[in-house]
Amino acid sequence: LSELELADIIASKPHHTHSINLHYKGSKGSFTKLVKSMQWLFKYGKAKYDVDVDPTKGIKFERDPASERDRILTAEEFQSIVDELETSKKAGSDSIIAAIEFERHTACRRGEACNLRFTDVNLDDGTAFLRDTKGRPGQNNSRTIPLNDPAIAIVKRMLESTKDPTGPVFGIYRGSKYHKQWVGIRPDSITQ
């Protein structure tokens, strides 16, 4: 934004971003964020100072098919991640590996997997109830997902490794040697 001059912005037509694009070097996603930030600034200027200039009005953004998140890891890529985690043997790595495998088989998010409790899983029906999933504020952001056979096997394996059948599916034992408690892993544990 610092390289843009007011003339560049005002000179551009509402449906053209050519003038701004001349100064911008970066990805299309970053460009979209730049223009959306500018739209917010002009909207704020209109509301706060009654400035009725918005050259970004009417700009439409087309989705770039190349930026879609439709690529999944190959079996070899996924196995290399699991192998790396198994060699590290950090505390809770078994649960982290299980959570990552579960995410791969169910397409749930890391936070959804970490918040999953055994009481939310119906092994007979092969479903899991995900609470507080990502969504719009004010809406019920919970959903039920189907579990395939590998996902069910992961939940059963985790159930065998805990003494708390009501606690988190993906957890570790924490506490003193006399009082250990099964606590859920944090979403950040999966990505670190």
Beta strands, then each sheet from edge to edge (+ up, - down):
strand 1: 121-122
strand 2: 127-130
strand 3: 143-146
strand 4: 171-175
strand 5: 180-184
sheet 1: 1+ 2- 3+
sheet 2: 4+ 5-
end
